Amino acid sequence: MDSLWAVLDSIPEDSIAVTVYLLGSFIALLCWYGVAKRLPKLLGGMTWIIMFAILLTPTVSEGNNASIAPAIFGLLFGVLTKDQALVWANLSLILFVLGICMVLGYLWSKYTANKASNVVHNKTSPL
């Protein structure tokens, strides 16, 4: 047990925090996928993308020990401190990621629909 603590003491705290955050976000998105696949396809996909954008949009925190942080924390901190610039900076980052993911989701749905129609077309073709 002491060797486990020695190994953990040798790893920087920032690396542990980022790893735990990413693993927790992955688990939350995986759980939400279980819910989203039971919803209508469009609604399920959109809610998963919204969860992804909220959980995983990065920003840079301010202060002496500035590092990468989730934008939702900056947004909430800005709302609590009534710092409009902080709110808009973090909200714009989240909306940017949301927009990019929505465009990619739209393109992916068109690609899969086209692929499915080509499979059906090729099966019904006499050649």
N, C-alpha and C positions, 0 to 999 in steps of 0.2 A: 504494500500500500504506500509506503514511503517513496518507492521508486516512481509511482504514478504522480505523486505530488511534485517530485523533483522534475519530471518531464513537463508537467504543466507549468511549473515555475520558470522553465527555460523558454517557453513560448510567450511572445509579447501579448499583452492584454488586448491590443487592437485586433490582432489576428483571431484570437478566441472569440471576441465579440462579433466580428464580421462573420465568422464561420457559423456561430450559433444563430445569428440573424438570418443568414441565407438558408440554413437548414430549416429553421422555423418557418420562413416564408415558403420554402418548397413544400413542407408538410401542409401548411395552410392552403396553398394552391391545389395540392393534390386532393385534400379533403373537399375543397370547393368544386373541383372537377367532378367528384362523385355526386354532388348536388346538381351541378350545372348540366350534366348529361341527362338528367331526368326532366329538365325544363325544355320548352320548345327550343329548337336549334339556334335560332337567332338570339333569343333572350339568354340562353345559357352561355353562348359564346361571348356576348357583350358583357355579361356580369363577370365572367372569368377575366376578360381583358381589363375591366375596371379594377378588379381585385389586384391583378398583376401590376397595373400602373400605380395604384395606391401603395402597395407593399414594396415595390422594387425600384421606384424612381429615385435615383441618387441626387444628392446635392452636397455642397461643401458647408460644413458648420463654421460658425464664426468663433472668434476668441483666440486665446493663446494656444490651445491644443486643437486647432482646427483640423478636421479630417472628413472623410466621406461619411455621410449620414443619410438616412431615408428622408426624402422631401416631405413626407407626411408629418414627421416630427417637427421640421422647420415650420410647416404650415400651422400646426397646432400651437407651437410656441409663439408664432406671430399673432395668432388669434388671441391667445391668452394675454400677451403683452401689448396688444393693440398696435402692433408695428405693421402698418399697411405695406411698406416696401417688402418686408419679409414674407407677408402673406401672398402678395402678388408674384414675387419671385418663385416661391415654391409651388404655388398653384399653376403658374405658367409652365413649369417643368413637368408637373403631373399631367396637365392637359396636352402638352407636346407628346409625351410618351403615349398617352391615351390615343391621340390622333394617329400617330405612326402605327400603333398596334391595330387600330380600326381599319386603316388602309391595308395593312398586311393581311388582316382577317378577311376583308372583302376580296382581295386578290386570291387568297387561298381558297375561299368558297367558290369563286369562279373557276379556278383551276380544277378543283375536285368535281364540280358539276360538269365541266367540259370533259374530263377524263371518264366520268361515269356515262355520259351520253355517247362517247366514242366506243366504249365497251359494249353498250347495248346496240349501237349501230353496227358494229363489226360482227356481233352474234347473229343479227337478223339478215345480214348481207349474204347473198347466195355464194359469193366468192370467198 
